């Protein structure tokens, strides 16, 4: 399957995508997007993604789906539906049941049914936050059905993590627009859901919305016309403004002490680097996942960019970044990481949620702050980081954030003050092609 490169995708605005996706369909007032025929069409793509990761379902999940389907009609979604009783499923069962193949697009309704009736939040990088089951339903269901040309293809199975309060899930995916026989790669994203007392209390989708918010450059007109969307794109409604969430930081967690084995490994690697020897590390650390995770999160060791690269598996490691793309293998990750991280200027990552760690995968939620010479701080962006560890190596790293706020004048001014020196040439030198299928 052909996936266009990000350089092409960057020329497309969401207005163009929406107009292309709806060009051959009746206007919304003639055929509401939430009618069953549209639902059935839109159900096809998620089913393929489910099969790709061989999801299986418990008897309780099957019974829940059967009971749900027995009470709903095949007509339009009930947008005034309010569910006030918990499903009876465990948090882990809740986290995957809405991908049940019998549900199709009705999985959207089930997911909303799980949102706590009052006080829950669903955040989307473009549309911002909606609160409470009713408002979430009346935003999410029509939006997803109308955007059925968009496909969210999972890059791995749902990861359920015990966070000590109920549960947190991680779903990572690539967003693809299927238009005119082509698949247009729109970037990587993450969905993080928090489960408490039989409900979903938070659902947060983070991805880079800059592709959608930035208008296409002038030289993209020919491509837009060729795809048949230029005229309709000009009439597309404007997107809502960038959603300011103003998440507040929590107190930083005390770092776990570095183990004796971890200290010995770190000292050995630092000696090699100090001698100017070839920094490539092909020997497993011999550390447990916990020990390696503690090293990675240590406030001193975690800021040694060569040491972080040493943790990455020589060949079977991946690092995904919204700005620079995808890097595979220790050499590529080291070359990029040690070059670029030294150019970001004086920044701090403040936690806005506690780290969730299950012995293999960690999830961190943070905000990136520019620390000005006078000590003031300016928020630049916020997001999530996922790290995965296996057999004495870090095998996966992915950072998810919206790059759009980095364009704001006050953020640009702060970047200049803190000494950020990353250039467009830096980005284009490292920017990797979109993944192919």
Residue, then its C-alpha position, 0 to 999 in steps of 0.5 A: x500500500x502506498x503511503x505518501x511522504x510527509x512532505x506531501x502530506x504537509x501541503x494538505x489542510x483539514x479543509x481539503x481532506x474534509x472536502x475530498x472525503x465528502x465530495x461525492x456525498x450529499x450535504x449533511x442536511x440532506x443525509x445526516x452523517x449519523x444515519x445507519x448507512x454512513x455508520x455501516x460504511x465507516x465500520x469497514x476500516x476499523x475491522x481491518x485494524x482489529x484483525x491486524x493485532x488478533x484481539x480476542x474477547x472474553x465471555x463477559x465482553x461477548x455477553x456485553x456486546x450481545x446485550x447491547x446490540x439487542x437493545x439498540x436499533x439499526x437506525x441513527x445513533x441516539x444522541x440523547x442517550x445517557x448511561x448511568x450504570x456501570x457496564x459490569x466489565x473490568x477496566x481491562x475488559x472495557x479498554x478493548x470491548x469497543x473494538x469488538x468486530x460485531x460492533x463496527x462503528x457502534x463501538x463509538x457509542x459503546x466507548x461513550x457509554x463508558x464515559x462517566x456521565x458527569x465530570x469526564x473529559x475527552x480531549x482532541x488535539x483539534x477540537x479541544x476538550x468536551x466534558x460529560x457523557x452527553x457533550x462527548x457523545x454529541x461531539x465524538x459520534x458525528x465528528x467520527x462518522x463525518x470523517x470516515x475517510x480518516x483511518x486510525x491504524x493501530x501500531x500495536x495492541x492496547x496496553x493496559x496498565x495498573x496505575x494504582x487508581x483503576x487503570x490507564x490504557x495506551x493506544x498508539x496509531x497512525x492517522x491516514x486519509x484515504x483519498x482518491x485511491x491514495x493513502x496520505x500519512x498524517x502522522x502518529x498519535x496516541x490515545x490515553x484513557x484513564x479508568x476509575x470505578x467502572x467508568x472512563x474518566x479521561x480520554x486524551x488523543x494527542x497528535x500533531x495538528x499543525x498539518x491540519x491547522x496550517x494552510x497549504x503553500x501556494x505551490x500546492x494549488x496544482x496538486x489540490x486541483x488535481x485531487x479535485x478539492x481546491x474549490x471545496x477546500x476554500x469553502x471549508x469551515x475554519x477549525x476551532x482555535x488551538x485548545x489551551x488546556x493549562x494543565x498544572x504541574x504536579x510535584x516531581x516524583x523522587x527518582x529511584x536510586x540507581x542500582x549497583x549494577x546500573x551504576x557500574x554499567x553507566x560508569x563503564x559506558x561513560x569511560x568509553x565515551x570519555x576516551x573518545x572510542x567508537x560509541x556504538x554499544x552492541x553489548x546488552x546492559x545485563x540490567x533488568x527493565x526496572x534498573x534500565x528504566x530507573x537510569x533513563x529517568x534519573x535526572x542526571x543520567x537521563x540528560x546524558x544523550x549518548x548514554x540514552x543512545x547506549x540503552x537503545x538496541x543496536x538494530x531493533x529499536x525505534x524512536x518516533x518524534x513528531x518533528x523529525x519522524x522515525x528513526x530505527x537502530x542505535x546509530x540513527x537514533x544516536x546521530x539525531x539525538x546527540x545533535x538535536x538535543x543539544x540545540x533545544x536551549x534551556x527547557x524543562x519538562x514538568x510532569x502533569x501526571x505521575x509516571x505509569x510503569x508496568x515493568x515493560x512500558x512507561x507512560x509520562x505526561x508532561x509540559x515543555x517549558x522554556x526557562x527564560x534568563x530571568x527565571x520566568x517560564x513559558x509553556x511551549x507544548x505538552x504531551x506524552x512519552x512512551x518507552x519500552x524495555x526488553x532484554x536489557x535494552x530500550x527498544x522503543x521510544x515515542x514522543x507525542x505532542x502538537x507542534x502547532x503551539x511552537x509557532x505562536x509568537x510568544x513561544x518563538x520569542x521564548x525559544x530565541x531567549x533560551x538559546x534554541x538553535x534548531x533550524x529548518x535545515x536540521x529538520x529536513x536533514x533528519x526528517x524521515x519518510x512516512x512509514x510504508x505498508 
